[in-house]
Amino acid sequence: MTSSPSLRTRIKICGLTREEDVDAAVAAGADAVGFVMYAPSPRCVSAERAAELASRLPPFVTPVLLFVNETAAAIAAACALLPTAMLQFHGDETPAACLQAGRPFMRAARIPLDESLTEGGAAFDLVKYAEDFKEAQAILLDAHVEGFGGSGKTFNWSLLPPSVNAHLVLSGGLTPANVTDGVLQVRPRCKTLAVDVSSGVEISKGIKSFEKINQFVAAVRAADEQLVKNHVRLPTT
């Protein structure tokens, strides 16, 4: 059985630092690969290095550059080296700042880990956030922890709104063991769903495991098959 195109979950492998990891992500069937442009991150690479790694990508696999409160000049310089890259903003960037780069972008939403803060959407209104960043190609969901960048922690997916008028990217603590459940819970709540993994497919920080990447992709595809089997109803917004 093959999954419906409308239910196919797209996959991004983030935090790549080595040629062999780029090749492994491509071989496993990833739709996008991410390069971290945030200096405090142990997975940070320079724009020049990201361009070297991205040069290995075949057509239809998208390079993504992750920024955190970066200057417009630095973003422009990186974009000049990677003309096909999509941008991902993980800091305090405003809608105007995200648009200034003139590239397709994703905006990270930091979802509180404390369940009591999210009951009823009192502390974080994802529907409003998606509307505020309606020019974004997608809203990336990550756990709100101290500092910026990827958290490596999982928030409570069941507390997300039942219907969000946006393309969502599920991130934060995903692994081959839990991503199937994440897709099954979040996919019915949005236009389309993608997943973004970094630490969940690593041997050590910035060093990926070919085996874990393959396991992760297989788990996502299993979720897609299950969605089709369940005749999942998609939101009408």
N, C-alpha and C positions, 0 to 999 in steps of 0.2 A: 504494500500500500504506500502511496506517495502522498505527502501533505499538500493541502491546498495552498496556492501561492499566497493567498491572503493570510494564511496562518503560519507561514514559514518564518521562523525566528532567525534573525540575522545575528552573526557572531563577530565580536571584536576581541582580539587578543592584545592586551595593553602592556606597556612597560618593557618593550623589546629593546635589547642592547647588543644582540649578536646576530651575525648572518645566519647561523644555523637555526636560530629560533624563528627568524622571519621565514626561512624556507619551511620549517616545520608547521608553522601556522598556515601557510599557503597550501601545503600538501594535505593538511587536515580538512581544508575547505573553509577557512575563515573568510569572512566578507571584508574585514578591515583589520588593520594592525595599528597599534598606538605607540607613539613616542613621547616621553615625558620631557617637557621643557622647563621643569620646575627644579631649580638648583638644590633645594633641601632634600629632594627625593633620592633614595639610593638607586633609583632606576633612571635618573636624569641622563640624557645625552645632549650633546650640542646640536644645533641646527645642521651643522656640516655633517656630523655623524648620522643624524636622522636621514639626511639626503642620500648618503651612501647606502644605508640600509634599505631605504625606500626604492632605490634604483633596481633592486632585485625583484620588485613586485610585478606580477603579470597584469594584463588589463583586467579591470573590474574588481581588483582588490584595492581598497581605498586606504591611503595613509592618513592617520589622524594625529594632529599635534595638540598635546595637552598643555594649557597655560594656566597659571595662577597669578592674577593681579600683575600681569606683565605689561611693560610699556608698549605703546602703539608702535614705536620704532623697532623694537625687538621682534614683535609679531610680524611686522612688515618684512623685516630682513629674513626671518625664517620662511615666510610664505614665498619669498622670491626664490629660495633654494628648493622649495617643494611646491611647484605650481599646481599640483593636483590634490594637495592635502585639504582635508576638512579640519576645522578647528574645534577644540573642546575646552570650555571655560569652567574652571573649578573654584574660582575665588569669589570676590565681591563685585564682579563685573556687572554693570548696568546693561539694559537692552541696547542703549546707544553705543556703549563701548564694544559690545559684541558685534554690532553691525558695522562699526568703523573699519574693521579689517577687510570688509568686502568679500568674505568667503562664507560658504555654507558652514554652519556651526551647530554644536550641541551645547546646551547649558546644564550644568550639574545642579540638582536640587538636593539639599542636605536634609535627609529625613531623620528626625529625632529618634534616638534609641530608646528613650524612656516612653513606654507605652502610655503612661498617664498624660504625657504632654500632647499626644496625638489623638486622643479620644475626641471625636466630633470635629476634628480638624481645627481645634482652637489655636494650637501653636503654629502649625504649618498648613497652609491651604494650598495643596498641590494644584487644584483646579485653577485658582487665581494665579498661581505662579506660572502655569502653562499659558495662561492668557497674557500675562505680562511679557513673556518671552515667546509670543506667538510667531515671531520671525525665525525662531530656531527650527532646525530640521527635526530635532528631537530634544526631549528632556531626559537627562540621565539621572537616575535615582541612586543615591549613595547614602550611607549612614553618616549622620552628623557626629563627628568626633572632634577633639581638639586638633587644631592645625588644618592644613588643606591637603588636597590631593586625594588619592584613593585611600579608603579607610581600612579595607580588609575585614570589616565587620558587617554582619547581616542585621538589617532592621526587620521589624515585623511586617511582612508583606500583606497580611490580612487586614491591616489598618489603613491601607490605601483606599482612596475613594473608589466606588464601584464603577464609575465612568469618567474618564479623563479624555478630553478632546485634543489629544496629542499623540504623536509617536513617542513611545517610551523606550528607554534603554535601562534594563535592570542591572545594577552593579552592587558592589559591596559584599565581600565575603563569599562570593560564589565559588563552588567547587564542583567536580564531577558528581559528588554525592548529593548535592542539594539543588543543582540547577534545574533538574526536571520538575521538582516541586515548585520552584520559583516561577518557571514559565507557566505551569498550569494555573497558578494563583493569579499572576499578573496579566497574562495575555488577554483574558476576557474584559479587562478594564480599560483598554486603550485602542487607538487606531491600528497600530502595528507594534510589535515588540522586538527588541534586540537585546542581547546580553553582552556584558563587558566583563572580562576576567583578567586578572593579573596574578596576584599571589596564589590563587587557587590552582594554578598550573605550573608552579615553580618548584625547583629543587632548593634554591636559595634566592635572595632578593636580586631580581634582574636576570636570573638564570632559569630558563624555562625547561620543562620536561616534555619531550616529544610524546611520551606515553600518556601523561596527564592531559595534554592538549587533545590527543585523539579520544581519550575517555570523555572529556568535557564535550566535545563536538557530538559524540555518539549519544550522550545523555540529553543534549538539546534536541537532537533529531528524534529521540524516543518520545520526548515531550510533545513535539509536533504531531507525531503519529497518534499519540493519545488524545490530543485535542480534536483531531479529525474523527477518531473513533467515538469520542464523546459528543460529537455534533455541537461543539461549543458555540454559544450565541455571542456575537460580537456587539459592542455598544453601538447605539444608533446616532450618537452625537457626532 
